[in-house]
Amino acid sequence: MGIKVVTIFLRVPKEELKRRLENRIDKLSHEEITLRLNRFDYEESKMDIYDYVMKNDDLEKALEIIQTIIDQERREELELKNK
């Protein structure tokens, strides 16, 4: 059996994305921010190809949810192997 890949789309409102990009420690140029924001609608339109879509508004909560997903996927994989 091969490696199972699980995809997670971290969703954030466009205005929040802009705020985060503008406040990054490694300071992006105006052009880099504009490019990233221009990709937003395209990326949102591809959400349905991901296994999971989750709101990314709280780092600790996001990490907890991701760990829950990993744990659940591992349990399901073990159940399949044990059948």
N, C-alpha and C positions, 0 to 999 in steps of 0.2 A: 504494500500500500504506500502511496506517495504522501507528500506533505500537503496538508489541507491549508489553504489560504483563506483567511477571513478578512473581509474589508469593512472598514468603518469610516463613514463620512462624518466629519466634525462640522456641525452647522453653527454658524454665527450670523447674526443680522449684519447687513451691509454697513450700517452706520457704526456698529461696534468694531467691525473689521477695520474700517478707516481709522477709528480712534487707536486701535492697537498698533496698526502700521505706523501711524504718526508718532506714537510714543515708544517705539522700539529703542532699545539701548544702542543698537548698531545703526541708527538713523538712516533711513532710506531716503533716496532723492525723491523729489516731487514726481519725476517721471516713473520711478519704480512703483510708487504708491498708485499712481494713475493706471499703470499697466496691470497691477494686481487687482484693483477695483474693477477694471474693465473685463477681467476674466470671471468675475463673481457670478454673473447670470449664467454663463456657460457652465461653470462648475455646478451650480445649483440645478441646472437642467439635467445633470448626469447622476443625481442622487439615487435614482431607482436602480442603478447597476450595483450598488453597494449592498452588502449583507445586512448592515446596521446603519442607521442614521441617528445621530444623537446631538443634542444641543450642547454647545461648547461655551457656556457662560460662567462656569465656576471650575477652576483647575482641579481642586480636590474631589469634587463630585464627578467630574469627567474621568479622572483616574480611577475612582471607585467603580464607575460603570464599566469602564474598559476592562478592569480586572474581573468583574462579574461575567462579562462576555467571554473572556479567556477561560475562566473556570468552567462555565457552562459548555463551551465548545470542547474542552478537554474531557468533561464527563461524557458528552455524547460520543466522542471518539472512542473512549474506553468501552462504552456500552456496545458499540458496533464491533469492536475487536473481541469482546467476550461472548458474542452470539454464536 
